[in-house]
Amino acid sequence: RLANGLQVLASYTWSHAIDDASSNFTIFELRRSDSDYDIRHNFQLAASYDIGGHYGNPVASQVLRHWSVDARVSARSALPVDVVQAETVDPNSGATVTYHPNLEEGESLYLYGPQYAGGRAINYNAFTPTTTPGVDGSAGRNIARGFDAVEADLTLRRNFPITERAGIEFRAEAYNLFNHP
């Protein structure tokens, strides 16, 4: 609601998308798991501030009135990552088939440290290849997660009213203001 020139809108969504075919429709046995577009947490914040003020000097009034600042922050959790062992072509159907490796018990799914981009990497030692041709491994699909996304955008704008129903707007926008990958 607009109050003293400030308007704020915030929303949070929790969801869990599960399916059996968003990425593994070429495997003969569909595996129920987190879908490819499973984003668990999603937070959005938008704010707009109309910079007000009354100025006695007509020149200052023309220069300083009608300015606004808009900000938007978007934060969401990571999308799933499907770790696959190999792709092959089925000789009977000609379809490309993707197989998942086996998951090693006792091995951590991620490696952590400053030497990894984003501070984390998938641990290759947590997986072993399946040895039986045509059999999907125990790792399943979409068992890992990528990186979250946090972004802040900022807009500075000024309206130049021409008539009561028409005007021109100047905008300067900065996306991903903090350059967060």
C-alpha positions in Angstrom: 0.0 0.0 0.0 1.2 3.5 -0.8 2.0 5.2 2.4 4.2 8.3 2.5 5.4 7.4 -1.0 6.4 3.8 0.0 4.9 0.7 -1.5 6.1 -2.8 -0.5 5.1 -6.3 -1.8 6.6 -9.5 -0.4 5.8 -13.1 -1.1 7.1 -16.5 -0.1 6.2 -19.8 -1.8 7.1 -23.3 -0.6 6.5 -26.1 -3.1 7.7 -29.6 -3.9 7.3 -30.9 -7.5 7.5 -34.6 -7.9 7.0 -36.5 -11.1 8.2 -39.5 -13.0 8.9 -38.2 -16.4 10.3 -34.6 -16.6 13.7 -35.9 -17.6 13.7 -39.7 -17.7 11.1 -40.5 -20.3 13.6 -42.4 -22.4 14.2 -44.9 -19.6 12.0 -48.0 -19.9 11.2 -47.9 -16.1 10.1 -44.4 -15.1 11.4 -43.4 -11.7 9.4 -41.1 -9.4 11.5 -38.3 -8.0 11.9 -34.6 -7.7 11.0 -33.0 -11.0 13.5 -31.0 -13.0 11.7 -27.7 -12.0 11.4 -28.5 -8.3 12.2 -25.1 -6.6 11.4 -25.6 -2.9 11.7 -22.0 -1.6 11.0 -18.9 -3.5 11.0 -15.4 -1.9 10.2 -12.2 -3.8 10.4 -8.6 -2.4 9.5 -5.5 -4.4 9.6 -1.9 -3.0 8.8 1.4 -4.7 9.5 4.8 -3.1 8.2 8.0 -4.6 10.6 10.7 -3.4 8.4 13.6 -2.4 8.9 17.1 -1.3 7.7 20.6 -1.8 10.1 23.3 -2.9 9.6 27.0 -2.8 12.1 27.6 -5.6 10.4 26.8 -9.0 13.7 25.7 -10.6 14.4 23.3 -7.6 10.9 22.0 -7.8 11.2 21.2 -11.5 14.6 19.4 -10.9 13.8 17.5 -7.7 10.2 16.4 -8.0 8.8 13.2 -9.7 11.8 11.0 -8.8 11.2 7.4 -7.7 13.4 4.4 -6.6 12.3 0.8 -7.2 14.0 -2.2 -5.7 13.4 -5.9 -6.2 15.0 -8.9 -4.4 14.5 -12.4 -5.6 15.8 -15.4 -3.8 15.1 -19.1 -4.6 16.6 -22.4 -3.7 18.5 -24.6 -6.1 17.1 -26.7 -9.0 17.9 -30.4 -9.0 20.8 -31.8 -10.9 20.5 -35.2 -12.6 23.8 -37.2 -12.2 24.0 -39.7 -15.1 26.4 -42.4 -15.9 26.1 -42.8 -19.6 23.9 -42.4 -22.6 23.4 -45.1 -25.1 21.1 -45.9 -28.0 18.6 -48.7 -27.6 19.1 -51.1 -30.5 15.4 -52.1 -30.6 13.8 -48.7 -30.5 16.6 -46.4 -31.6 15.9 -44.1 -28.6 18.6 -42.5 -26.6 18.6 -44.0 -23.1 20.3 -42.4 -20.1 21.4 -44.5 -17.1 22.2 -43.4 -13.5 25.2 -44.7 -11.6 25.1 -46.5 -8.3 25.3 -44.4 -5.1 28.2 -45.4 -2.8 27.1 -45.8 0.9 29.2 -43.7 3.3 30.4 -41.2 0.7 29.2 -37.6 1.0 27.3 -36.4 -2.1 29.1 -33.0 -2.0 32.7 -31.8 -1.4 33.0 -28.4 0.4 35.8 -25.9 0.3 37.1 -22.6 -1.2 38.7 -24.4 -4.1 35.3 -25.3 -5.6 33.2 -22.7 -7.5 30.4 -21.7 -5.2 32.1 -23.5 -2.2 30.8 -26.9 -3.2 31.1 -29.6 -5.8 29.5 -33.0 -6.5 31.7 -35.7 -5.2 32.5 -38.1 -8.1 33.7 -40.7 -5.6 30.1 -41.0 -4.3 29.2 -42.8 -7.5 30.2 -46.1 -9.2 29.1 -47.2 -12.6 26.5 -49.9 -13.1 28.0 -53.1 -14.4 24.8 -54.6 -15.8 24.0 -53.3 -19.2 20.4 -51.9 -19.5 20.0 -51.6 -15.7 19.6 -48.2 -14.1 21.8 -47.6 -11.0 20.7 -46.9 -7.4 21.5 -43.2 -7.4 18.2 -42.3 -9.0 17.4 -39.1 -10.8 17.7 -35.5 -9.6 19.5 -36.5 -6.3 21.8 -33.5 -6.2 21.1 -29.8 -6.1 22.7 -26.9 -8.0 23.2 -23.5 -6.6 20.6 -21.1 -5.2 19.8 -17.8 -7.0 19.8 -14.5 -5.2 19.4 -11.3 -7.1 18.8 -7.6 -6.3 17.7 -5.1 -9.0 17.5 -1.4 -8.6 15.7 1.3 -10.7 15.9 5.1 -10.5 13.2 6.8 -12.5 11.8 10.2 -13.1 8.5 11.2 -14.6 8.2 14.2 -16.8 4.5 15.1 -17.0 3.4 16.8 -20.2 -0.3 16.8 -19.7 -2.6 15.2 -17.1 -2.8 12.0 -19.2 0.6 12.0 -21.0 4.2 12.1 -19.9 7.7 10.8 -20.5 9.7 8.6 -18.1 13.5 8.4 -17.7 14.8 5.1 -16.2 18.2 3.9 -15.1 18.1 0.2 -14.2 20.8 -2.1 -12.6 20.1 -5.8 -12.7 21.9 -8.2 -10.4 23.3 -5.2 -8.6 25.7 -7.1 -6.3 26.9 -9.3 -9.2 25.9 -12.5 -7.4 26.4 -15.6 -9.7 
